[in-house]
Each structure stands twice: as structure tokens, then as C-alpha cells.
Amino acid sequence: MMSGTIQVKGDAAQSAGATGRGGLLLIEGNAGARCGISMKGVDIVVKGEIGHLSAFMGQKGRLVCFGDAGEALGDSIYERAFT
């Protein structure tokens, strides 16, 4: 993903938003494992829960999660923000 907005009305499988460089990914349900893995500037908002290893090796961008986060959130991050 380079720009724009993607809205998922429900759950997303693993690796949602992987390597995204810009734009907004809005997930109105839960996101599986590795949500936002290797993010490079994309903003991700998850209204539910996120799975393990989310934002692994994240370099830039924001991950906002309203629910619980799985193990190893933000493991090996470089330059990131979490809410």
C-alpha cells in the first residue's frame, strides 16, 4: 500500500498491512498475526484485537489497536508509535 484508504468491515487475516509505505488501513474487527509486519509509513487502526508479532520490524508509521495485543508486539522496531 502506497497511499489512500482501505476499510475492512470485519476481521483481517494475518500480515494485514505488511510493508505498507503510506495511507490508512482501517480494520473494524480483529487482525491476525503479524499485522503491520515491516511497516514503512502506513497507518493502521484496528478496532478489535491484533495477533502475535504485530509491527515486527516496523520502521515508520502508526499502529492503533483498541483491543488486546498478542505476544511480541513491536519486536525489533526501528521508528514507530503504538497506542
C-alpha atoms as a printed R data frame, in Angstrom:
   type eleno elety resid chain resno       x       y      z
1  ATOM     1    CA   MET     A     1   0.000   0.000  0.000
2  ATOM     2    CA   MET     A     2   1.387   3.388 -1.012
3  ATOM     3    CA   SER     A     3  -1.472   5.825 -0.280
4  ATOM     4    CA   GLY     A     4  -5.240   6.103  0.076
5  ATOM     5    CA   THR     A     5  -7.559   4.296  2.481
6  ATOM     6    CA   ILE     A     6  -8.603   0.673  2.776
7  ATOM     7    CA   GLN     A     7 -11.536  -0.105  5.083
8  ATOM     8    CA   VAL     A     8 -12.152  -3.707  6.147
9  ATOM     9    CA   LYS     A     9 -15.632  -4.244  7.592
10 ATOM    10    CA   GLY     A    10 -14.847  -7.308  9.650
11 ATOM    11    CA   ASP     A    11 -11.731  -9.313 10.511
12 ATOM    12    CA   ALA     A    12  -8.461  -9.417  8.581
13 ATOM    13    CA   ALA     A    13  -6.181 -12.427  8.209
14 ATOM    14    CA   GLN     A    14  -2.503 -12.471  9.139
15 ATOM    15    CA   SER     A    15   0.004  -9.958  7.744
16 ATOM    16    CA   ALA     A    16  -2.582  -7.226  7.067
17 ATOM    17    CA   GLY     A    17  -0.783  -4.029  6.061
18 ATOM    18    CA   ALA     A    18   2.575  -5.744  5.620
19 ATOM    19    CA   THR     A    19   5.315  -3.468  4.222
20 ATOM    20    CA   GLY     A    20   2.828  -0.599  3.699
21 ATOM    21    CA   ARG     A    21   4.506   2.709  2.808
22 ATOM    22    CA   GLY     A    22   1.616   5.151  3.216
23 ATOM    23    CA   GLY     A    23  -2.123   5.616  3.535
24 ATOM    24    CA   LEU     A    24  -4.572   4.308  6.118
25 ATOM    25    CA   LEU     A    25  -5.698   0.736  6.738
26 ATOM    26    CA   LEU     A    26  -8.832   0.645  8.920
27 ATOM    27    CA   ILE     A    27  -9.858  -2.781 10.217
28 ATOM    28    CA   GLU     A    28 -13.206  -2.720 12.003
29 ATOM    29    CA   GLY     A    29 -12.744  -6.190 13.505
30 ATOM    30    CA   ASN     A    30  -9.715  -8.202 14.632
31 ATOM    31    CA   ALA     A    31  -6.422  -8.629 12.793
32 ATOM    32    CA   GLY     A    32  -4.453 -11.860 12.776
33 ATOM    33    CA   ALA     A    33  -0.780 -12.455 13.479
34 ATOM    34    CA   ARG     A    34   1.905 -10.191 12.020
35 ATOM    35    CA   CYS     A    35  -0.413  -7.226 11.414
36 ATOM    36    CA   GLY     A    36   1.750  -4.416 10.054
37 ATOM    37    CA   ILE     A    37   4.897  -6.507  9.787
38 ATOM    38    CA   SER     A    38   7.743  -4.395  8.360
39 ATOM    39    CA   MET     A    39   5.624  -1.220  8.170
40 ATOM    40    CA   LYS     A    40   7.333   1.605  6.307
41 ATOM    41    CA   GLY     A    41   4.927   4.521  6.784
42 ATOM    42    CA   VAL     A    42   1.368   3.168  6.690
43 ATOM    43    CA   ASP     A    43  -1.088   3.994  9.486
44 ATOM    44    CA   ILE     A    44  -3.154   1.037 10.736
45 ATOM    45    CA   VAL     A    45  -6.198   1.269 13.017
46 ATOM    46    CA   VAL     A    46  -7.663  -1.977 14.382
47 ATOM    47    CA   LYS     A    47 -10.907  -1.700 16.355
48 ATOM    48    CA   GLY     A    48 -10.522  -5.219 17.765
49 ATOM    49    CA   GLU     A    49  -7.500  -7.314 18.748
50 ATOM    50    CA   ILE     A    50  -4.194  -7.922 16.971
51 ATOM    51    CA   GLY     A    51  -2.280 -11.177 16.884
52 ATOM    52    CA   HIS     A    52   1.290 -12.058 17.846
53 ATOM    53    CA   LEU     A    53   4.321 -10.370 16.243
54 ATOM    54    CA   SER     A    54   2.310  -7.378 15.051
55 ATOM    55    CA   ALA     A    55   4.505  -4.492 13.841
56 ATOM    56    CA   PHE     A    56   7.534  -6.804 13.822
57 ATOM    57    CA   MET     A    57  10.493  -4.908 12.305
58 ATOM    58    CA   GLY     A    58   8.355  -1.759 11.931
59 ATOM    59    CA   GLN     A    59  10.292   1.184 10.565
60 ATOM    60    CA   LYS     A    60   7.785   4.020 10.281
61 ATOM    61    CA   GLY     A    61   4.044   4.639 10.709
62 ATOM    62    CA   ARG     A    62   1.477   4.173 13.449
63 ATOM    63    CA   LEU     A    63  -0.439   1.178 14.761
64 ATOM    64    CA   VAL     A    64  -3.532   1.920 16.847
65 ATOM    65    CA   CYS     A    65  -5.289  -1.026 18.475
66 ATOM    66    CA   PHE     A    66  -8.442  -0.748 20.607
67 ATOM    67    CA   GLY     A    67  -8.299  -4.362 21.817
68 ATOM    68    CA   ASP     A    68  -5.682  -6.726 23.180
69 ATOM    69    CA   ALA     A    69  -2.336  -7.336 21.501
70 ATOM    70    CA   GLY     A    70  -0.661 -10.710 21.111
71 ATOM    71    CA   GLU     A    71   2.872 -11.627 22.192
72 ATOM    72    CA   ALA     A    72   5.973  -9.859 20.866
73 ATOM    73    CA   LEU     A    73   4.196  -6.641 19.817
74 ATOM    74    CA   GLY     A    74   6.733  -4.322 18.180
75 ATOM    75    CA   ASP     A    75   9.608  -6.782 18.360
76 ATOM    76    CA   SER     A    76  12.679  -5.330 16.593
77 ATOM    77    CA   ILE     A    77  11.057  -1.969 15.823
78 ATOM    78    CA   TYR     A    78  13.082   0.936 14.458
79 ATOM    79    CA   GLU     A    79  10.978   4.099 14.465
80 ATOM    80    CA   ARG     A    80   7.347   3.552 15.462
81 ATOM    81    CA   ALA     A    81   4.452   4.741 17.599
82 ATOM    82    CA   PHE     A    82   1.952   2.483 19.379
83 ATOM    83    CA   THR     A    83  -1.354   3.324 21.039
